Amino acid sequence: MKRVFIAVILLMAALFTSCSGNERDADKLKNEYQIYYIDSKSSGIVSEGYVPLGETKEQLVTELLEVMQKEPTNMIYKKAIPEGVTIMDYRIVDEQLILNFDTKYSELKGIAEVLYRATIVKTFSQIPGIDFVLFNVNGQPLIDSNGNQIGLMTAEFFIENTGAEINYKVTLYFANETGDLLKKTRRNIFYTGISSIEELVINQIINGPTEVGLYATVPAGTTLLNVSTKESICYVDFNEKFLEKLPDISDDVAIYSIVNTLVELPGINKVQFHINGKPAQDFQNTNLGVLFERNLTINEENQ
């Protein structure tokens, strides 16, 4: 009987310890938040778990803001609040969180802006008592491309709307008739979210112009092997056909048709070329191994 009694006591202790551990795990899971980021292809949003220390709405908003402005643990993700964009202040009014961005936010356009907005709204909507998020830019309500106020947003707002802007307007650069300058064109491309915007616009350049008076800058057979953007640098990897350069096109026109097109996209300031997965070197008479920035002097409209 004594042995049975001891066994029962040990079993009860084990059950108590197990239950306590499960309760602690449940509490931790209950308090875990998802911090949302943009994926490596800029085609959707992803998240990482985070357990905050704050308890009140104000504490949680402040803490999550700090976390969202840091680089993600997964280095291939892009942080929710991009470089150069600042949240000047915020306030909580009943169940609404009102974020006031500086004017840099207005430079975000199209799908990129929608994705950044989705990461922020979905992150803060997890806070108990925060049911709506409102964006202001320099104290004025955020407006869409049609001039309409975005208004109050919830996490559910982005289930359909993140991918709603399937017609994405981009600026592309092709050669002029003599091949020594660039001419730009505006084009609507069909965005499905499967490929990144960078991939779509580069393939537009590879496929060549459809407009009269514009000429190809990239030789037939050129293939985009990979493209990614990190810390405002877009890394573009072509196969070796890119190096064969069209005979009537100058080095600068071939290079800056890619560079100027990519730098038109939000979040890209420089371009680095790779060939077959390795940093590029020589390109005819030009060193292709450097970081390239936008070159406006080669645009025909600036001559």
Phi and psi in degrees as a GROMACS rama.xvg file:
@    title "Ramachandran Plot"
@    xaxis  label "Phi"
@    yaxis  label "Psi"
@TYPE xy
-61.5645  -41.2012  LYS-2
-64.9673  -40.5662  ARG-3
-62.9852  -42.3946  VAL-4
-61.7469  -44.1271  PHE-5
-63.6469  -39.9234  ILE-6
-63.5229  -39.5675  ALA-7
-65.3791  -42.149  VAL-8
-61.3225  -44.9843  ILE-9
-63.8002  -39.294  LEU-10
-64.8695  -42.3435  LEU-11
-64.3587  -39.5643  MET-12
-64.5346  -40.4425  ALA-13
-65.4688  -42.7857  ALA-14
-63.5433  -39.8468  LEU-15
-64.2972  -43.4458  PHE-16
-63.7553  -41.7892  THR-17
-63.9275  -43.8721  SER-18
-64.4708  -40.655  CYS-19
-63.5221  -41.4018  SER-20
-64.4931  -41.3999  GLY-21
-64.3098  -37.6365  ASN-22
-65.4611  -41.5551  GLU-23
-63.4066  -42.6525  ARG-24
-63.5221  -39.9505  ASP-25
-65.4214  -40.5485  ALA-26
-62.8595  -42.2754  ASP-27
-63.0688  -44.2457  LYS-28
-64.1998  -39.0926  LEU-29
-62.4973  -35.7915  LYS-30
-90.3299  -2.09957  ASN-31
-78.3307  134.014  GLU-32
-108.393  156.583  TYR-33
-102.214  121.704  GLN-34
-93.6962  119.951  ILE-35
-91.3434  141.927  TYR-36
-134.116  173.513  TYR-37
-97.3878  138.045  ILE-38
-71.2172  173.155  ASP-39
-64.3764  -23.7442  SER-40
-96.4718  3.84941  LYS-41
56.2093  34.6338  SER-42
-115.251  -5.16783  SER-43
-171.706  -176.43  GLY-44
-116.734  149.703  ILE-45
-132.81  174.644  VAL-46
-146.33  158.193  SER-47
-128.697  143.31  GLU-48
-73.3936  147.296  GLY-49
-153.411  132.793  TYR-50
-105.446  108.189  VAL-51
-77.5868  159.843  PRO-52
-92.1618  -29.6139  LEU-53
-65.5779  160.596  GLY-54
-124.069  -41.9196  GLU-55
-80.0687  164.988  THR-56
-58.0627  -45.0855  LYS-57
-62.3456  -44.0658  GLU-58
-63.0688  -42.303  GLN-59
-67.3636  -41.6502  LEU-60
-61.1677  -47.4269  VAL-61
-61.1538  -43.6761  THR-62
-67.6011  -45.1035  GLU-63
-66.4902  -33.4169  LEU-64
-60.2869  -44.1436  LEU-65
-63.1783  -41.5607  GLU-66
-66.0736  -41.2505  VAL-67
-68.4676  -20.6455  MET-68
-89.7214  -2.86355  GLN-69
-93.8092  160.402  LYS-70
-67.2274  140.323  GLU-71
-62.6303  155.786  PRO-72
-61.6798  -42.4682  THR-73
-80.6723  111.863  ASN-74
-67.963  -15.7636  MET-75
-84.1585  -10.6353  ILE-76
-81.4828  158.761  TYR-77
-111.201  132.682  LYS-78
-65.0415  154.957  LYS-79
-67.6535  -34.3042  ALA-80
-107.32  106.338  ILE-81
-68.0991  162.174  PRO-82
-57.5549  137.827  GLU-83
90.4159  -17.3832  GLY-84
-95.3927  130.365  VAL-85
-123.3  135.64  THR-86
-89.7464  107.313  ILE-87
-70.4803  -39.417  MET-88
-164.765  169.53  ASP-89
-148.093  160.228  TYR-90
-147.424  154.28  ARG-91
-113.197  121.521  ILE-92
-121.143  108.012  VAL-93
54.8406  -117.287  ASP-94
-97.457  13.0759  GLU-95
-107.282  134.724  GLN-96
-105.191  119.094  LEU-97
-108.207  113.763  ILE-98
-102.126  131.984  LEU-99
-113.218  107.446  ASN-100
-90.6735  159.081  PHE-101
-78.7758  176.344  ASP-102
-67.3502  -15.4084  THR-103
-60.6674  -27.1362  LYS-104
-62.3034  -30.0297  TYR-105
-65.3136  -16.2757  SER-106
-79.5542  -14.2182  GLU-107
-77.0199  132.458  LEU-108
-131.751  159.259  LYS-109
56.9172  -140.606  GLY-110
-59.9309  -39.0376  ILE-111
-57.8359  -45.1963  ALA-112
-65.0718  -40.7846  GLU-113
-62.896  -40.9296  VAL-114
-66.5144  -44.0736  LEU-115
-60.3114  -42.0702  TYR-116
-63.9683  -40.3759  ARG-117
-62.9522  -42.6105  ALA-118
-62.4074  -40.2061  THR-119
-70.6784  -47.2813  ILE-120
-65.3984  -44.1364  VAL-121
-67.0575  -31.4432  LYS-122
-69.3769  -49.8448  THR-123
-75.9661  -22.777  PHE-124
-68.4193  -11.4862  SER-125
-77.2271  -18.3696  GLN-126
-71.4491  125.935  ILE-127
-57.3465  129.554  PRO-128
92.8346  -5.98205  GLY-129
-107.134  100.136  ILE-130
-99.0451  -23.0353  ASP-131
-136.133  148.413  PHE-132
-125.56  134.002  VAL-133
-122.805  133.297  LEU-134
-101.885  129.71  PHE-135
-116.398  151.317  ASN-136
-122.358  112.854  VAL-137
53.8798  40.9187  ASN-138
85.7298  -4.6346  GLY-139
-111.351  146.632  GLN-140
-58.2858  140.429  PRO-141
-67.0402  135.456  LEU-142
-118.543  154.612  ILE-143
-88.3148  -174.781  ASP-144
-66.3203  -16.7474  SER-145
-96.0202  4.3104  ASN-146
84.5918  11.8167  GLY-147
-95.4928  143.892  ASN-148
-66.6742  136.898  GLN-149
-68.7194  -42.9964  ILE-150
78.2079  -163.041  GLY-151
-70.8367  138.477  LEU-152
-125.606  147.186  MET-153
-121.441  170.661  THR-154
-60.348  -37.3205  ALA-155
-67.7114  -20.6497  GLU-156
-55.2393  -29.9778  PHE-157
-97.0188  -1.24417  PHE-158
-60.926  -42.4034  ILE-159
-100.097  -34.2473  GLU-160
-81.5163  -21.299  ASN-161
-58.7872  -38.1935  THR-162
-103.112  15.0599  GLY-163
-75.201  -31.4917  ALA-164
-84.8882  75.5624  GLU-165
-81.0868  -19.2924  ILE-166
-96.5631  105.133  ASN-167
-108.139  123.815  TYR-168
-89.8862  124.759  LYS-169
-127.351  161.389  VAL-170
-106.182  125.823  THR-171
-117.816  149.254  LEU-172
-119.701  124.939  TYR-173
-124.272  177.863  PHE-174
-82.6923  153.546  ALA-175
-82.6975  -175.901  ASN-176
-63.918  -34.2042  GLU-177
-89.1149  -7.85553  THR-178
77.2322  11.9853  GLY-179
-109.662  -5.10692  ASP-180
-139.718  164.285  LEU-181
-102.243  145.667  LEU-182
-123.428  136.561  LYS-183
-100.037  154.422  LYS-184
-141.477  149.58  THR-185
-100.476  135.977  ARG-186
-143.321  140.64  ARG-187
-88.2012  127.948  ASN-188
-117.729  151.099  ILE-189
-86.4444  114.98  PHE-190
-104.729  121.216  TYR-191
-107.051  -12.9523  THR-192
90.002  -6.70444  GLY-193
-76.9398  -41.9795  ILE-194
-109.366  158.668  SER-195
-76.0754  159.476  SER-196
-60.431  -40.4459  ILE-197
-57.6222  -44.9575  GLU-198
-62.9671  -41.3264  GLU-199
-63.8482  -44.9574  LEU-200
-71.5144  -35.7744  VAL-201
-65.1249  -40.1623  ILE-202
-67.0408  -27.9279  ASN-203
-63.8216  -41.2396  GLN-204
-65.5796  -43.0294  ILE-205
-61.9377  -41.552  ILE-206
-70.1195  -20.432  ASN-207
91.2364  168.344  GLY-208
-78.0448  154.778  PRO-209
-112.388  -9.45451  THR-210
-87.7952  145.595  GLU-211
-67.6237  137.681  VAL-212
90.1517  -0.534701  GLY-213
-114.089  148.01  LEU-214
-132.56  152.615  TYR-215
-63.7002  149.62  ALA-216
-117.983  -9.30985  THR-217
-122.643  133.77  VAL-218
-66.674  149.073  PRO-219
-58.6027  142.009  ALA-220
95.9284  -10.0861  GLY-221
-65.9173  133.972  THR-222
-126.619  134.172  THR-223
-83.0693  115.117  LEU-224
-86.3503  -35.6429  LEU-225
-165.588  152.111  ASN-226
-150.347  136.784  VAL-227
-152.16  154.518  SER-228
-125.144  130.633  THR-229
-145.402  129.369  LYS-230
52.2426  45.4935  GLU-231
72.0358  7.10933  SER-232
-109.232  126.271  ILE-233
-97.3277  122.471  CYS-234
-99.636  118.097  TYR-235
-115.061  125.863  VAL-236
-117.332  112.996  ASP-237
-105.822  163.59  PHE-238
-79.3183  176.609  ASN-239
-67.8692  -15.4687  GLU-240
-62.1042  -27.8947  LYS-241
-58.7614  -31.4429  PHE-242
-74.51  -11.9549  LEU-243
-78.4877  -11.4505  GLU-244
37.1552  132.133  LYS-245
-63.841  138.98  LEU-246
-64.4686  -30.7611  PRO-247
-95.2427  9.77796  ASP-248
-113.104  131.987  ILE-249
-71.4537  159.838  SER-250
-54.9594  -48.6049  ASP-251
-62.2649  -39.7041  ASP-252
-64.1301  -42.9881  VAL-253
-62.5489  -43.8341  ALA-254
-72.2482  -49.3028  ILE-255
-80.1999  -10.6917  TYR-256
-63.4865  -34.9028  SER-257
-78.2265  -50.2777  ILE-258
-62.3746  -53.4283  VAL-259
-63.0476  -33.9112  ASN-260
-65.3927  -45.961  THR-261
-68.5003  -38.7671  LEU-262
-69.159  -15.7741  VAL-263
-68.2989  -21.244  GLU-264
-79.7085  145.881  LEU-265
-64.2919  140.214  PRO-266
87.7123  2.43331  GLY-267
-119.068  124.248  ILE-268
-115.736  -25.5798  ASN-269
-141.182  161.177  LYS-270
-131.642  135.993  VAL-271
-119.518  127.751  GLN-272
-93.9071  140.749  PHE-273
-127.427  152.894  HIS-274
-126.298  120.487  ILE-275
52.2572  41.0086  ASN-276
85.7622  -1.82076  GLY-277
-118.947  148.872  LYS-278
-53.8621  132.012  PRO-279
-71.3833  154.376  ALA-280
-120.735  -99.2818  GLN-281
-83.9957  145.036  ASP-282
-138.317  94.9006  PHE-283
54.3005  -108.962  GLN-284
-106.093  15.3129  ASN-285
-125.776  140.362  THR-286
-76.8025  113.484  ASN-287
-90.3632  -0.279429  LEU-288
-88.7219  6.60261  GLY-289
-99.8634  169.18  VAL-290
-81.6004  129.01  LEU-291
-103.42  135.596  PHE-292
-110.826  170.958  GLU-293
-55.7564  137.507  ARG-294
-123.81  100.987  ASN-295
-81.2116  -20.209  LEU-296
-68.9092  -18.1207  THR-297
-90.831  -4.31679  ILE-298
-77.0688  131.558  ASN-299
-58.9862  -33.444  GLU-300
-67.8498  -17.5085  GLU-301
-95.8874  3.11603  ASN-302
